[in-house]
Amino acid sequence: MAQLVYLNDDELWAAAQMRVAPEDNERMQSLIFKRQAEGLTLSEQDEAKRLLERADHVMLVRAQATTLLGERGYDVANL
């Protein structure tokens, strides 16, 4: 995260628009439904934790990149 300040504007725009991979999103949804219906195995719990950590990381990178772009004078309202 600390390295984001060294990115140029184009790189920050790319970081601010990062998304969780669709397959990760789909897998997480599937694990959520399974957890509600029947519970998860330990390996599925670990997988869900990893997917959630990855999604959190994407969200934090996006937020920091958006903040930096705003500080650089860009209109980031649509992000």
C-alpha positions as CSV (number, residue, x, y, z in Angstrom):
1,M,0.0,0.0,0.0
2,A,2.8,2.4,0.8
3,Q,4.1,2.0,-2.7
4,L,1.0,3.5,-4.3
5,V,2.4,7.0,-3.7
6,Y,5.1,6.3,-6.2
7,L,2.7,5.3,-9.0
8,N,2.1,7.8,-11.9
9,D,-1.4,9.0,-12.5
10,D,-2.3,6.4,-15.1
11,E,-1.2,3.6,-12.8
12,L,-3.2,5.1,-10.0
13,W,-6.3,5.2,-12.2
14,A,-5.8,1.6,-13.0
15,A,-5.4,0.7,-9.3
16,A,-8.5,2.8,-8.4
17,Q,-10.6,0.7,-10.9
18,M,-9.4,-2.7,-9.8
19,R,-12.0,-5.4,-9.4
20,V,-12.2,-8.7,-7.7
21,A,-11.9,-11.4,-10.4
22,P,-15.4,-12.7,-11.4
23,E,-14.4,-16.3,-10.7
24,D,-13.4,-15.3,-7.1
25,N,-16.7,-13.5,-6.7
26,E,-18.6,-16.5,-7.9
27,R,-16.7,-18.9,-5.7
28,M,-17.2,-16.7,-2.6
29,Q,-21.0,-16.5,-3.3
30,S,-21.1,-20.3,-3.7
31,L,-19.3,-20.7,-0.3
32,I,-21.6,-18.3,1.3
33,F,-24.7,-20.2,0.1
34,K,-23.1,-23.5,1.1
35,R,-22.2,-22.2,4.6
36,Q,-25.8,-21.1,5.1
37,A,-27.3,-24.4,3.8
38,E,-25.0,-27.0,5.3
39,G,-21.8,-25.5,6.7
40,L,-18.2,-25.5,5.3
41,T,-15.4,-27.9,5.7
42,L,-12.1,-26.6,7.2
43,S,-10.5,-26.3,3.8
44,E,-13.6,-24.4,2.5
45,Q,-13.4,-22.1,5.5
46,D,-9.7,-21.4,4.7
47,E,-10.6,-20.7,1.1
48,A,-13.4,-18.3,2.1
49,K,-10.9,-16.5,4.3
50,R,-8.4,-16.2,1.5
51,L,-11.0,-14.9,-0.9
52,L,-12.2,-12.4,1.7
53,E,-8.7,-11.2,2.3
54,R,-8.1,-10.8,-1.4
55,A,-11.3,-8.8,-1.8
56,D,-10.4,-6.6,1.2
57,H,-7.0,-6.0,-0.4
58,V,-8.6,-4.9,-3.6
59,M,-10.9,-2.5,-1.7
60,L,-8.1,-1.0,0.3
61,V,-5.9,-0.5,-2.9
62,R,-8.9,1.2,-4.6
63,A,-9.6,3.4,-1.7
64,Q,-6.0,4.5,-1.3
65,A,-5.5,5.1,-5.1
66,T,-8.7,7.1,-5.2
67,T,-7.6,9.2,-2.2
68,L,-4.2,9.9,-3.9
69,L,-5.9,10.8,-7.2
70,G,-8.1,13.3,-5.3
71,E,-5.1,14.8,-3.6
72,R,-3.5,15.2,-7.0
73,G,-6.5,17.3,-8.1
74,Y,-8.6,14.7,-10.0
75,D,-12.3,14.4,-9.8
76,V,-12.8,11.0,-8.4
77,A,-16.6,11.3,-7.7
78,N,-17.4,8.6,-10.2
79,L,-15.1,6.0,-8.8
